[in-house]
Amino acid sequence: MDIRCIEAAVITERVAALYMEMNYFIGEDILGALEKARQTETSPIGQNVLEQLLENNRIAAEEEVPICQDTGMAVLFVEYGDKVTITGGSFEEAVQEGVRRAYIEGYLRKSVVEDPVFDRINTKDNTPAIVYTTIVPGDKIRIVAGCKGFGSENMSAIKMLTPSAGLEGVKKFILDTVAYAGPNPCPPIVVGVGIGGTFEKAAMLAKKATLRPINTAHPDPRYAALEEELLTAINRMGFGPAGLGGVNTALGVNIETFPTHIAGMPVAVNICCHAARHKETEI
C-alpha cells in the first residue's frame, strides 16, 4: 500500500465542522432516547422537562446555536493510519486549529484556562484540545470527537479496585458514583464506564465510552447485559429528568474494557449530561 498524503487544511476543516455540528445538532441516538424517555416517563414534571429538552434541541438545530451554554472542552480519539502522512503542516497543529476555528467562528463559549491552579487565564479559543492517538494499519484517519461540559465531568470518579472486589464491587462503585452525583450532572445522563488497563487507561476508556452511540451495546454479551442491568438500577434511583423526580435518570450506560494486571481492577466512571455531544468522521 502506497503512502497517502492528506493536507493539514483538510484535517482543520473536518475538525471545525465536527465541533460546530455537534454543538448545534443533537445526535440521533440521544434524540431517539429522549423521545423514548418522554413516552415512558411517569412523572408529569419529568415529562415537562423532557419536552423542554426536545424543544431546546429543535430550536438549536433550526437556528444553529449551541444546545447548551457550556460548549465543553474538546476531546478527540484518533485512529491514525500508518500509511498516512500530513502535508502543509502537522496533524496536531491542524486539529488544534480546527477546534480554534470552530469555537471562534461558530460563536461557541470558550471555557479553557491556561493554568489549572494559579493564573487560570482563559485561552480565548478553547484550545488546547485533548487528543488521544492510536496508530492503526491503513491509509485513513478516523476521528471520534466530543466536547465535555464540566457540570457532569466534575461528577466523574475512578477507583483502583482489587480483583477480590469482584463483579459486585464494580457494580457498587458505579452505582455509588451515580447516586453521589444525583441531580448535579443535568440528568437524564449517559454513563461511561472504563474497566481495566491502568489508572489513566481506565479513565480514558470511560471518556471514550461516553462518545459511543447509546443505541449500541458492548460486543461481549456479559458486558452488554451489565450495561442493561446498570441502566435499570440507575433509573430506579428516582432522580429523574433535571433531578426533579421520575423514572428516566439515565439514557444509557456504555462500558469499555481493556486487559489489566493480575493484581488490579481499575474502574472509572465518566458521567455525561443529556446533551452527550459526539460526532465522528473518516478522512
N, C-alpha and C positions, 0 to 999 in steps of 0.2 A: 504494500500500500504506500502510495506517494505521500509526501508531506503536503498538508493543505494549509494555505495561508489565509488568515482571516484578518481583516483590517480592524484596528483598535476602534475606529469610529463606529463600526457595526456593533461591537460589544456595548459601547456607550449608548447608542440609540436604543438597543434592545432593553438594557437595564433601566434607562429613563422611562421607557414605555411601560415596563413591568410595574414600576413603583407608582406611576400616575394611575394606571388602570386598577391596580389592587386597592388603592385608596378611594377610588370613585365608584367601583363596581364590586359588589359583594360576590363571592364565589357561588357557583351554582350549588355546590354541596351544602354550604351554610344556608343559602336561601331556602333550599328544599327542607332542611332540618328545621328552620324557623317556621315554615309553613306547617310542617307536621306537628311541631310543638304547639302552635296556635290551635290546632284541631284537637289535641289531646289534653290541653291544659284545663284543669278543673277549677282553678281559681279565677273569678271574674277580674280581679286586679291583674293577675298574671296574664290573662288573655289580652287585657288592655295594653299592658307593657309590650307584649309580642306584636300586637297590631301597630303600636307606635314604632317599634324597631323596623318592621317591614315597610312602613310608610317612610321612615327616615332613609332606608336603603333605596327606596324608589326615587325619592327626591334627589339624593346624592347622585344616582345614575343619570337622571334626567338633566340635572344642572351641572354635572361633572364637578362636584365639590366633595371634599372628604367625608367619608362615612362617620368619622369621629374626629374630634379636635386633636386628640393625641395621635399623630401620624407615625409615631413609633421610631424605633431605632432599626436601621436596615441590617438584615442578616441574610446571607446568601450561602447556599450549599451548591458547590460547583463540581460537576464531573467533567474533567478536562482530558480530552483525547490525546494520547501520546503521539499522534501523528499531526498535531496542530501546532502551528507557530503564528504568533501575532506580529503583524507589521504595522508600522506607523505609530508605535507606542507600546507600552507594556500592558499586560492583562489587568494587573492591579490598578494601574492609573486609569484605565478605561472604565473599570467597574466603578471606581470612586467618582469619576466624572459623570457617569450615568446617574448615580444617586444624587450628586450635587445638582445636576440639571433638573432632575425630577422635582426636587424639593424647592428649588428656586422658581423655575418656570411653571411648575404645577401648583404654586401657592400652597404648599404643604408646610405644616408647622415644623420649625427647626428645633429639635429637642436635645441635641447632643452638646455636652460641655467638654472642654478640652482636658481639664484636670479633674479627677473624680473627688478629691478631698479639699484642696486648698483654694485655688482660684475659681474653679467652676465657671469659667467664661465660655459662653456659647460660641460654637464654631461657625454659626450663621449659615451653614449649608447642609446640616445633618450628616456630615461625614466626620470621622471615618466610619464606613460600613464595616461590619464584621463578615469576613469571607473565609469559609471553610472549603478547601480544595482537595479533591481526590483525583489522582491520575488514573485514567482507565484506558483500555485499548480502544483505538478508533480515531476517526478524523472529525469528531463533532465535539461541541461544548454544550452541556446541559446545565441550565441554571434553575434551581428551585429557590425562589426568593420570598421573603416575608418581612413584615415590619412589626415590631413588637412594642406595644404600649406598656408603660410601667405600672399601671394600676394592677394589672394581672401579673406582670413579671415579678413584682415585689412579693407576691404571694407564693412564689415557687420555692422549692426546697430540695435538698439532697441528703441522703443518709447512707453511711457505709455499713450496711448490714453484714453480718457473718452468715455463712451457709446454714447455721443452726436455726436462724430465724425462719427459714422455710417459706413456703408459699403464703402461709398465714401472716408472717411478718411483713412480707411485701405488700399484701393487701391492706394490712393495718396502717402501714406508713402512708400509703397513697390516700386512703380514706381519711386519716387523721389530718393530712395536709389540706385536703379539700375542705374538711369541716372547719379547720382553723381559719381558712381563707374566708369562709362564709359569704357575705354579700359584696366584699371588697373588690373582687375582680370583674364586676359587672356581668353576673350570670343572665342567661344561660352560657356556660363556659365550654371550652374544649380543653380536655386534659391530656397533655402529652406526657408519656412515661418512658424513661430510658432505664434499661436494666442491663448491667454487665459492664465489661471494659474496666476502666479505672475511674477515679474521681471525676476527672474532666470529661472523659468519654461518655459517661452516663448522662451528664448534664447536656452535652451536645446532642446525644440521642433523643433526649426528652424534647429539646427545642425542635429538632428535625421532625419528631412525631407530630408536633402541632401544625406542621406545614403539609402533612399528608391529608388528602381529602377524607372527610369523616364518613363518606359513603363507601369506604374501602375497609378491608379487615386484614389483620396480620396473617401472613401466609401459613403459619403454623396454627392448626386448629385449636391447640391448647391455649395459645395466647389470644386467639380470636375469641374463644369462649370467655377468657378472663376479661377482655375488653368489655364484653356484654355484661358480665357479672358486675364489674365495677360501675358501669354506667347505670345499671339498675339500682345499685346500692347508693350511688351519689344522688340520684333523683328521688330516692326515698328520704333523703335528709330534709327535704321540705323548704329549702331556701327559696327556690322558685325564681322566676324572671325578676331581675333587679333586686333580688333578695327580699321581695315583698310577699313571699309565700307561693307555693304551688308545686307541681309535680315535674317541672322542667328546670332543674338546676344545671344540667349539663346536656349539651347536644351530642357529644361524642367523647370516647376515650380511645386514644391511639397509643399503642405500645411499640417501641423499637428495642431490639435486643442485640447483644454482642458477646462473644466469648469473654470469660473473665478468669481471674486467678483462683486456684483451689481454695484459698483462704478467705475469699471475699464474695460479696454480692451487692455491689453498689446499686442504689435505686434513686433516680431523680424524678421529680415531678415539676413540669413546666405548665403553668396554668395560663390559658389564653381567654380573653373576653369573647363575647359573641361575634365580634367582627371577624376574628380569626383570618386576617388578610394574608393571602398567599397566592402566588402565581408562578408559572414556570414557562421556560422557552428552551428550544434547542436550536443551535446555530450550526 
